[in-house]
Amino acid sequence: MTQTLSLEGKVAVITGGARNIGKRVAAEMISRGAKVVIGDLLDAEGEATINEFNVSAGSKVAAYIHTDVTKYSDNKALFALAQEEFGGVDIAFLNAGIGTNANAMFLPLDDKVDNRMCDINTTAVVKGSKVAMLYMAKRGGGVIVNTASVAGFLCSPAVGIYAASKHGVIGWTRSNAIFEHVCGVRMNAVCPYWVETELAGDLGNGGDQDPFAKFVADSSRTKVETVVEAVLTLVEDKSRNAQTLLALPGDVIRPQEPIATYPEIADAKYQAMVPKYAQEAIVFYKKKLADALEREGI
């Protein structure tokens, strides 16, 4: 029997929550009894979004703070605001991302342009997860959902650097299953196909006649509602940890399973080592967590 996490009284932090998927997830969480804190760069839209939520609820159910997800200082301020306003953090939806200049191979050799994609789509998820992990450990547990993509599994030269950034999110998410056993924090990733937002149109190089633009325009779309349902599934279903959940056209939601290991690796010696390492690792990471909480003053 599936154990379900009730959102009543829970507190969620959402990056990229001023509009589109982030806003819709925030609205659904509030409808289920949660409070939300939104971090974004779009200040006017962010403030309008939380005002809309608060007026509709007739009480303070949402807060906003300007957040550059690539900076630890901004991530820490975002989670600190959730603690100050609503008492702690139970859920993080790390949703901020970009698609611009995804077809990078023959762009100018520009450090800033190429770094930006992975800084926002991948490294910022790592930074946000690390901050979230500490706040949730202090709270006694929680759940993190990272926005990845079908491009985290499928590849095309037209979105090469975007695919690389989302492969990184998949690898990061699947690498962190142990922390449910260390401090009660689950981590999952939602992986949509082209969604009915403007991001699909951004996955190019500014109208440079890339034939991929027509391919995207003619492709099926995933409904925003399907993505929202997938995110809430990863949050509420307590059995889901280190799971990568596809959100596809036709209202399809299903996991993309990882390769457990390779037979060339999994000999008798390896099989004997795995359970011993797993137990030792939990003890090791509990000590590392205690050190980090003390160091960061959280």
SERO-4910 file (N, C-alpha, C, O; in steps of 0.05 Angstrom, whole numbers):
BEGIN
 pado doro    nc1    nc2    nc3   cac1   cac2   cac3    cc1    cc2    cc3    oc1    oc2    oc3
  Met    A     17    -24      0      0      0      0     17     25      0     36     27     16
  Thr    A     12     43    -18     28     68    -21     23     86      3      0     92     10
  Gln    A     45     96     15     43    116     36     43    144     22     60    149      6
  Thr    A     24    161     30     21    187     17     28    209     37     19    209     60
  Leu    A     44    228     27     50    251     43     28    272     39     23    281     17
  Ser    A     15    280     61     -4    301     60     10    328     59     30    332     73
  Leu    A      0    346     42     13    372     39      1    392     59     10    415     60
  Glu    A    -19    384     74    -31    402     94    -10    411    114      2    395    128
  Gly    A     -5    438    116     14    449    134     43    447    126     60    456    141
  Lys    A     48    436    103     76    434     93     85    460     80     68    477     72
  Val    A    111    464     78    123    488     67    140    480     43    158    463     45
  Ala    A    135    493     20    150    486     -5    165    510    -15    155    533    -15
  Val    A    190    506    -23    206    526    -37    206    518    -67    210    495    -74
  Ile    A    201    538    -84    199    533   -113    216    554   -127    211    578   -125
  Thr    A    236    544   -142    251    563   -159    239    564   -187    227    544   -196
  Gly    A    242    586   -200    228    590   -226    198    588   -223    185    577   -240
  Gly    A    188    598   -201    159    595   -195    142    619   -201    118    619   -195
  Ala    A    153    639   -215    137    663   -221    116    658   -242     96    673   -243
  Arg    A    121    638   -259    102    633   -281    104    604   -290    120    588   -279
  Asn    A     88    597   -310     88    571   -323     87    548   -303     71    548   -285
  Ile    A    104    527   -307    102    503   -291    106    509   -261     90    499   -245
  Gly    A    125    525   -254    130    531   -226    106    543   -213     99    536   -190
  Lys    A     93    562   -226     69    575   -215     46    556   -212     32    556   -192
  Arg    A     43    538   -232     21    519   -232     25    499   -209      6    490   -196
  Val    A     50    490   -205     56    472   -183     50    486   -156     39    474   -138
  Ala    A     59    511   -154     54    526   -130     24    528   -124     16    524   -101
  Ala    A      8    534   -144    -21    537   -140    -33    510   -131    -50    510   -113
  Glu    A    -24    488   -142    -35    462   -135    -27    455   -106    -43    444    -92
  Met    A     -2    461    -99      7    455    -72     -9    472    -52    -17    461    -31
  Ile    A    -14    497    -57    -30    514    -39    -58    502    -37    -70    502    -15
  Ser    A    -70    493    -59    -97    482    -59    -98    457    -41   -120    450    -32
  Arg    A    -75    444    -36    -74    420    -20    -65    426      9    -59    408     24
  Gly    A    -63    452     15    -57    459     43    -29    469     49    -23    474     72
  Ala    A    -12    471     29     16    479     34     19    509     33      2    523     22
  Lys    A     41    518     44     51    546     40     74    544     20     88    525     19
  Val    A     78    566      5     99    565    -15    116    590    -14    106    612     -8
  Val    A    142    587    -19    160    610    -22    173    607    -50    186    587    -56
  Ile    A    170    628    -66    179    628    -93    204    644    -96    206    666    -86
  Gly    A    224    633   -110    248    647   -117    250    649   -148    247    629   -161
  Asp    A    256    673   -158    257    677   -187    272    703   -192    278    718   -174
  Leu    A    280    707   -217    291    732   -226    270    751   -236    276    775   -239
  Leu    A    246    742   -242    225    758   -253    209    770   -230    188    760   -223
  Asp    A    219    792   -220    208    803   -195    179    812   -198    163    807   -180
  Ala    A    173    826   -219    145    836   -223    126    813   -224    105    813   -212
  Glu    A    133    792   -240    115    769   -242    114    753   -216     93    742   -209
  Gly    A    137    751   -203    138    737   -178    120    750   -157    105    736   -143
  Glu    A    123    776   -154    106    790   -134     77    788   -141     60    784   -124
  Ala    A     70    790   -167     42    788   -176     31    760   -170      8    757   -162
  Thr    A     48    740   -174     39    712   -169     33    708   -139     12    696   -133
  Ile    A     51    716   -121     45    711    -93     22    729    -83      7    721    -65
  Asn    A     19    753    -94     -4    769    -87    -30    756    -95    -49    756    -80
  Glu    A    -30    744   -119    -53    730   -128    -60    707   -109    -83    703   -102
  Phe    A    -40    692   -101    -45    669    -83    -55    678    -56    -74    667    -46
  Asn    A    -43    699    -45    -51    709    -19    -79    721    -18    -94    716      1
  Val    A    -85    736    -39   -112    748    -40   -133    726    -43   -154    727    -30
  Ser    A   -127    706    -61   -146    684    -65   -151    669    -39   -173    660    -33
  Ala    A   -129    664    -24   -132    648      1   -143    664     24   -154    653     43
  Gly    A   -141    691     23   -150    708     45   -131    708     68   -139    717     90
  Ser    A   -107    698     64    -87    697     85    -59    694     71    -58    690     47
  Lys    A    -38    696     87    -11    694     75     -4    664     72      1    650     91
  Val    A     -5    656     47      3    628     40     27    627     22     37    606     15
  Ala    A     37    651     14     60    652     -5     77    676      0     68    697      9
  Ala    A    103    673     -6    122    695     -4    141    693    -28    144    672    -41
  Tyr    A    154    715    -34    172    717    -57    198    730    -49    198    748    -33
  Ile    A    220    721    -62    246    734    -59    261    732    -85    261    711    -98
  His    A    274    753    -93    291    753   -117    313    733   -113    327    733    -93
  Thr    A    316    714   -132    335    692   -129    350    686   -154    339    680   -175
  Asp    A    377    689   -153    394    679   -174    404    651   -165    420    649   -147
  Val    A    392    631   -177    397    603   -168    426    594   -171    433    574   -160
  Thr    A    442    609   -186    470    602   -189    487    610   -165    511    603   -164
  Lys    A    476    625   -146    491    635   -123    482    622    -98    458    620    -92
  Tyr    A    501    612    -83    495    600    -57    481    621    -39    463    614    -24
  Ser    A    490    645    -39    479    666    -22    449    669    -27    434    672     -8
  Asp    A    441    669    -52    412    672    -58    397    647    -51    374    649    -41
  Asn    A    408    623    -55    394    599    -47    390    598    -17    369    590     -7
  Lys    A    411    606     -2    408    606     27    387    626     36    372    621     55
  Ala    A    386    649     23    366    670     30    338    660     25    320    665     40
  Leu    A    335    645      3    309    634     -5    299    615     16    276    617     25
  Phe    A    315    596     25    307    576     45    304    589     72    287    581     88
  Ala    A    321    609     78    319    623    104    292    638    105    280    639    126
  Leu    A    283    649     83    258    663     82    235    644     88    216    650    103
  Ala    A    236    620     77    215    600     82    214    593    112    193    590    123
  Gln    A    237    591    124    238    585    152    227    608    169    213    604    188
  Glu    A    235    632    161    226    656    176    196    660    174    182    666    193
  Glu    A    185    656    149    157    662    144    139    639    154    117    644    164
  Phe    A    147    614    150    129    592    154    140    570    171    127    549    175
  Gly    A    164    574    183    174    555    203    193    533    194    203    519    211
  Gly    A    198    531    168    216    510    159    211    503    130    195    517    117
  Val    A    224    482    120    220    474     92    217    443     92    233    428    103
  Asp    A    195    435     78    190    406     75    193    396     46    199    373     42
  Ile    A    190    415     27    190    408     -1    206    428    -16    204    452    -11
  Ala    A    222    419    -36    235    438    -54    230    428    -83    235    405    -89
  Phe    A    220    446    -99    217    441   -128    237    459   -142    232    483   -146
  Leu    A    260    447   -150    282    463   -163    277    463   -193    286    445   -207
  Asn    A    263    483   -202    251    483   -228    263    503   -247    258    502   -271
  Ala    A    279    522   -237    290    543   -254    308    531   -276    323    513   -271
  Gly    A    305    541   -300    322    531   -322    319    548   -347    301    565   -349
  Ile    A    337    544   -366    337    559   -391    341    540   -414    351    517   -411
  Gly    A    335    549   -438    339    534   -462    355    549   -484    362    537   -504
  Thr    A    359    574   -480    371    591   -501    399    582   -507    415    575   -489
  Asn    A    406    583   -533    433    575   -543    439    546   -538    462    539   -531
  Ala    A    418    529   -540    422    500   -536    438    487   -558    451    467   -553
  Asn    A    437    498   -582    453    487   -604    480    501   -605    484    521   -619
  Ala    A    498    491   -588    522    506   -581    547    501   -598    566    517   -597
  Met    A    548    479   -613    574    470   -624    588    492   -640    612    495   -637
  Phe    A    574    506   -658    587    526   -675    581    555   -668    585    573   -684
  Leu    A    572    558   -643    570    586   -633    598    596   -628    617    581   -626
  Pro    A    601    623   -625    628    634   -618    638    622   -592    623    613   -575
  Leu    A    664    621   -590    677    609   -567    676    629   -544    695    644   -538
  Asp    A    653    629   -530    646    649   -510    642    635   -484    622    620   -481
  Asp    A    659    639   -464    657    626   -439    630    632   -425    617    614   -415
  Lys    A    622    657   -425    598    665   -411    573    651   -422    556    641   -407
  Val    A    571    650   -449    547    637   -461    546    608   -455    525    597   -447
  Asp    A    568    593   -458    567    565   -454    565    557   -425    553    537   -418
  Asn    A    578    572   -407    576    567   -379    547    570   -368    539    556   -350
  Arg    A    533    589   -380    507    597   -369    487    574   -369    473    570   -349
  Met    A    487    558   -390    468    535   -391    472    516   -369    453    509   -354
  Cys    A    496    507   -365    501    487   -344    501    499   -316    494    486   -297
  Asp    A    508    525   -314    507    539   -288    478    539   -278    474    534   -254
  Ile    A    459    545   -296    431    548   -287    417    521   -286    403    515   -267
  Asn    A    421    505   -307    406    480   -308    416    457   -291    401    440   -282
  Thr    A    442    458   -286    454    435   -271    467    444   -245    459    434   -224
  Thr    A    487    461   -246    501    468   -221    482    482   -201    485    478   -177
  Ala    A    463    497   -211    444    510   -192    426    489   -179    419    493   -156
  Val    A    420    467   -192    405    446   -180    422    433   -158    411    426   -136
  Val    A    447    429   -163    465    419   -142    466    437   -118    463    429    -95
  Lys    A    469    463   -123    471    482   -101    444    483    -86    444    483    -61
  Gly    A    422    485   -100    396    486    -87    391    461    -71    380    462    -49
  Ser    A    399    438    -82    395    412    -68    411    411    -42    402    402    -21
  Lys    A    436    421    -43    453    421    -19    441    438      3    442    430     27
  Val    A    431    462     -4    419    479     16    393    466     26    388    466     50
  Ala    A    377    456      8    352    443     15    357    420     34    342    417     54
  Met    A    377    404     28    383    380     45    388    388     74    378    375     92
  Leu    A    402    410     78    408    418    106    383    428    120    379    421    143
  Tyr    A    367    445    106    343    455    119    323    432    125    310    432    146
  Met    A    321    413    106    302    391    111    313    372    132    297    361    147
  Ala    A    338    367    133    350    350    154    344    362    181    337    348    200
  Lys    A    346    388    183    340    402    209    310    398    216    303    397    239
  Arg    A    293    396    196    264    394    199    256    365    205    235    360    215
  Gly    A    275    346    199    268    318    204    262    303    179    254    279    180
  Gly    A    266    315    155    262    302    129    247    319    110    239    341    116
  Gly    A    244    309     85    231    324     65    234    311     37    243    288     35
  Val    A    228    326     17    230    316    -10    238    338    -30    228    360    -28
  Ile    A    257    332    -47    266    350    -68    258    339    -95    262    315   -100
  Val    A    247    356   -112    241    348   -140    256    367   -158    253    391   -157
  Asn    A    273    356   -175    289    371   -194    276    370   -222    265    349   -230
  Thr    A    276    392   -236    265    392   -263    288    384   -282    307    398   -286
  Ala    A    285    360   -293    303    350   -314    288    352   -341    275    372   -346
  Ser    A    289    331   -357    277    332   -383    279    305   -397    297    289   -389
  Val    A    263    299   -416    267    276   -434    295    279   -446    308    258   -453
  Ala    A    305    303   -450    332    308   -460    353    298   -441    377    298   -448
  Gly    A    346    290   -417    364    277   -399    370    248   -406    388    236   -395
  Phe    A    355    238   -425    359    211   -435    363    209   -465    379    193   -475
  Leu    A    350    227   -480    352    228   -509    371    250   -518    375    269   -503
  Cys    A    383    248   -541    404    267   -550    398    276   -578    387    262   -595
  Ser    A    407    301   -584    406    313   -610    427    334   -612    431    349   -592
  Pro    A    441    337   -634    461    359   -636    448    386   -633    461    406   -626
  Ala    A    422    388   -640    408    414   -638    404    424   -610    401    448   -605
  Val    A    405    406   -591    403    414   -563    425    401   -546    421    393   -523
  Gly    A    449    399   -558    471    385   -545    477    394   -517    479    377   -499
  Ile    A    481    419   -513    489    429   -487    466    428   -467    470    423   -443
  Tyr    A    442    432   -477    418    429   -461    415    400   -451    410    394   -428
  Ala    A    419    381   -470    418    352   -463    439    346   -442    434    331   -424
  Ala    A    463    356   -446    484    351   -427    477    362   -399    482    348   -379
  Ser    A    464    385   -398    456    397   -373    435    380   -359    436    377   -334
  Lys    A    417    369   -374    395    353   -362    405    325   -356    395    313   -337
  His    A    424    313   -372    436    288   -364    449    292   -336    449    274   -320
  Gly    A    461    315   -332    473    321   -306    453    321   -283    459    310   -262
  Val    A    430    332   -288    409    331   -267    400    303   -261    396    296   -238
  Ile    A    398    286   -282    391    258   -278    412    244   -261    405    230   -242
  Gly    A    437    248   -268    459    235   -253    460    244   -224    464    228   -206
  Trp    A    456    270   -220    456    280   -192    433    269   -176    437    260   -154
  Thr    A    409    268   -188    386    258   -174    389    229   -166    383    221   -144
  Arg    A    398    213   -185    400    184   -180    423    178   -161    423    156   -148
  Ser    A    442    196   -158    464    191   -140    458    196   -111    474    189    -93
  Asn    A    434    207   -105    428    216    -78    407    200    -64    395    209    -44
  Ala    A    403    175    -72    383    158    -59    389    153    -30    371    149    -14
  Ile    A    414    153    -23    422    145      4    412    164     26    409    156     49
  Phe    A    406    189     18    400    209     39    373    206     51    367    217     72
  Glu    A    355    189     39    331    182     52    337    167     78    323    169     98
  His    A    359    151     77    367    135    100    385    150    119    389    142    142
  Val    A    396    172    110    413    189    127    397    209    143    401    212    167
  Cys    A    378    222    129    363    244    143    334    246    134    322    267    139
  Gly    A    324    226    120    296    226    113    289    244     89    266    251     86
  Val    A    309    251     73    304    268     50    304    251     24    325    239     18
  Arg    A    282    251     10    280    239    -16    287    259    -38    282    283    -35
  Met    A    299    249    -61    304    267    -83    295    253   -109    302    230   -114
  Asn    A    279    266   -125    269    256   -151    272    277   -172    279    300   -167
  Ala    A    266    269   -197    267    288   -220    243    283   -238    237    260   -244
  Val    A    231    305   -246    210    304   -267    223    309   -294    240    326   -297
  Cys    A    214    293   -314    228    293   -340    207    297   -362    198    277   -374
  Pro    A    199    321   -368    179    326   -389    190    325   -417    214    330   -422
  Tyr    A    172    318   -436    177    322   -464    169    351   -469    161    366   -450
  Trp    A    170    361   -494    163    388   -500    136    396   -487    116    383   -491
  Val    A    137    417   -470    114    425   -455    101    449   -468    114    464   -483
  Glu    A     76    453   -462     61    476   -473     69    502   -460     52    516   -448
  Thr    A     95    509   -461    105    535   -451    124    545   -473    129    533   -493
  Glu    A    135    569   -468    153    581   -487    181    570   -488    196    576   -506
  Leu    A    188    552   -469    215    542   -468    222    526   -493    244    528   -503
  Ala    A    203    511   -504    208    496   -528    217    514   -551    234    507   -567
  Gly    A    205    538   -552    213    557   -573    240    570   -568    252    581   -586
  Asp    A    249    568   -543    275    580   -536    299    562   -543    322    570   -544
  Leu    A    293    536   -548    314    517   -552    325    519   -581    321    501   -597
  Gly    A    338    541   -586    350    546   -612    370    569   -609    379    575   -586
  Asn    A    377    581   -631    397    602   -630    386    628   -643    398    639   -661
  Gly    A    362    636   -633    352    662   -641    343    663   -671    349    683   -684
  Gly    A    329    642   -681    319    644   -708    340    642   -729    338    657   -749
  Asp    A    360    625   -726    382    623   -746    377    602   -767    395    591   -779
  Gln    A    351    596   -771    342    577   -792    350    548   -786    351    531   -804
  Asp    A    354    542   -761    360    514   -752    335    497   -759    313    504   -750
  Pro    A    338    475   -774    315    459   -781    302    446   -757    279    437   -758
  Phe    A    316    446   -734    305    435   -710    281    451   -701    263    440   -687
  Ala    A    280    477   -707    257    494   -699    231    483   -710    211    483   -696
  Lys    A    231    475   -736    207    464   -748    201    436   -735    177    430   -731
  Phe    A    221    421   -730    217    395   -717    203    399   -690    184    384   -684
  Val    A    212    418   -675    199    423   -649    171    434   -652    152    425   -638
  Ala    A    167    452   -671    141    463   -676    120    442   -684     97    444   -676
  Asp    A    129    422   -698    111    400   -708    109    377   -688     93    359   -693
  Ser    A    124    378   -666    123    356   -647     99    358   -628     88    379   -625
  Ser    A     92    335   -617     71    334   -597     79    349   -572    103    354   -568
  Arg    A     60    357   -556     66    372   -532     55    358   -507     35    344   -508
  Thr    A     70    361   -485     60    352   -459     44    374   -447     53    397   -446
  Lys    A     21    368   -436      5    388   -422     19    396   -396     31    380   -383
  Val    A     16    421   -390     27    431   -364     14    415   -341     28    409   -322
  Glu    A    -11    409   -344    -25    394   -323    -12    366   -318    -11    357   -295
  Thr    A     -1    354   -339     12    328   -337     38    331   -321     44    314   -304
  Val    A     52    353   -326     77    358   -311     71    363   -282     85    352   -264
  Val    A     51    379   -277     43    385   -249     36    359   -234     44    355   -212
  Glu    A     20    342   -247     13    316   -235     37    299   -229     39    287   -208
  Ala    A     57    299   -248     81    283   -243     97    294   -219    106    279   -203
  Val    A     99    320   -218    114    333   -195    100    325   -169    114    317   -150
  Leu    A     74    328   -167     60    322   -143     61    292   -136     61    285   -112
  Thr    A     62    275   -156     66    247   -151     92    241   -137     94    226   -118
  Leu    A    113    255   -147    140    251   -136    142    262   -107    157    252    -91
  Val    A    126    282   -102    126    294    -75    110    276    -56    119    270    -34
  Glu    A     86    269    -64     67    257    -45     71    227    -41     64    216    -20
  Asp    A     81    213    -61     85    184    -59    111    178    -45    133    182    -57
  Lys    A    110    170    -20    134    166     -4    152    143    -13    175    141     -4
  Ser    A    142    126    -31    158    105    -41    177    114    -63    195     99    -71
  Arg    A    174    138    -73    190    147    -96    215    162    -86    213    183    -73
  Asn    A    237    151    -92    263    162    -84    283    157   -106    286    134   -115
  Ala    A    298    177   -114    318    175   -136    304    166   -162    316    152   -178
  Gln    A    279    173   -164    264    165   -188    263    187   -209    261    211   -202
  Thr    A    265    179   -234    263    198   -256    237    192   -271    234    171   -284
  Leu    A    218    211   -268    190    206   -278    185    222   -303    186    247   -303
  Leu    A    179    208   -325    173    220   -350    145    232   -350    127    220   -338
  Ala    A    142    256   -362    116    268   -367    113    273   -397    127    290   -408
  Leu    A     96    257   -409     95    255   -438     69    263   -450     49    265   -436
  Pro    A     68    268   -476     43    274   -490     23    252   -485     30    229   -481
  Gly    A     -3    259   -486    -24    239   -482    -28    233   -453    -40    212   -446
  Asp    A    -20    251   -435    -24    248   -406    -10    223   -395    -19    211   -376
  Val    A     13    216   -407     28    193   -398     49    201   -377     64    220   -382
  Ile    A     49    187   -355     68    191   -333     79    164   -326     64    146   -317
  Arg    A    105    160   -330    117    134   -323    147    138   -317    159    157   -327
  Pro    A    158    120   -300    187    123   -294    205    114   -317    198     96   -332
  Gln    A    228    126   -318    249    117   -336    270    104   -317    284    117   -303
  Glu    A    271     78   -318    288     63   -299    317     65   -306    324     65   -330
  Pro    A    334     67   -286    363     67   -291    374     39   -295    361     19   -289
  Ile    A    398     37   -306    413     12   -307    425      8   -279    439     25   -268
  Ala    A    419    -15   -267    428    -20   -239    459    -23   -239    472     -9   -223
  Thr    A    469    -40   -256    498    -43   -259    502    -60   -284    483    -67   -298
  Tyr    A    527    -67   -290    534    -83   -313    543   -111   -304    557   -113   -283
  Pro    A    536   -132   -318    544   -158   -310    574   -162   -308    584   -178   -292
  Glu    A    590   -147   -324    619   -148   -322    630   -138   -296    652   -145   -288
  Ile    A    614   -121   -283    622   -109   -257    612   -126   -234    626   -130   -214
  Ala    A    587   -136   -237    573   -148   -214    581   -177   -210    565   -195   -211
  Asp    A    607   -182   -205    616   -208   -198    611   -214   -168    600   -197   -154
  Ala    A    619   -237   -159    613   -245   -131    626   -225   -111    613   -219    -91
  Lys    A    650   -217   -117    663   -198    -99    647   -172    -97    643   -161    -75
  Tyr    A    639   -161   -120    623   -137   -120    597   -140   -104    590   -123    -88
  Gln    A    583   -162   -109    558   -167    -95    561   -168    -65    544   -160    -50
  Ala    A    584   -178    -56    589   -180    -27    596   -152    -16    590   -146      7
  Met    A    609   -135    -32    617   -109    -23    594    -89    -20    595    -72     -2
  Val    A    574    -91    -37    553    -71    -38    538    -67    -12    537    -45     -2
  Pro    A    527    -88      1    512    -83     26    530    -73     49    521    -56     65
  Lys    A    555    -81     50    573    -71     70    578    -42     66    577    -26     85
  Tyr    A    583    -34     41    588     -6     35    563     11     42    566     33     53
  Ala    A    539      1     35    515     16     40    512     23     69    505     45     76
  Gln    A    516      4     87    514      9    115    535     28    125    529     46    141
  Glu    A    560     25    116    581     43    124    577     71    114    583     90    128
  Ala    A    566     73     90    561    100     78    540    115     94    543    140     97
  Ile    A    520    102    103    499    116    119    511    128    144    506    151    151
  Val    A    528    113    158    541    123    182    559    147    175    560    167    188
  Phe    A    575    143    153    593    164    144    578    190    138    587    212    147
  Tyr    A    556    188    123    542    213    115    526    225    138    522    250    137
  Lys    A    518    210    157    506    222    181    526    240    195    519    262    205
  Lys    A    551    232    197    572    248    209    577    273    192    580    295    202
  Lys    A    579    269    165    583    292    148    560    312    149    565    337    148
  Leu    A    536    303    152    512    320    155    514    336    180    509    361    180
  Ala    A    520    324    202    523    338    228    544    360    226    540    382    236
  Asp    A    566    353    214    588    373    210    578    397    193    584    420    199
  Ala    A    563    391    171    554    412    153    534    430    167    534    454    163
  Leu    A    516    418    182    496    435    196    509    454    216    501    477    219
  Glu    A    529    444    230    544    461    249    560    482    234    560    506    242
  Arg    A    573    475    212    589    494    197    572    516    185    580    540    186
  Glu    A    549    510    174    532    529    161    513    544    180    500    563    172
  Gly    A    512    535    205    495    549    224    465    547    218    450    566    224
  Ile    A    457    525    207    428    521    200    415    504    221    391    499    219
***
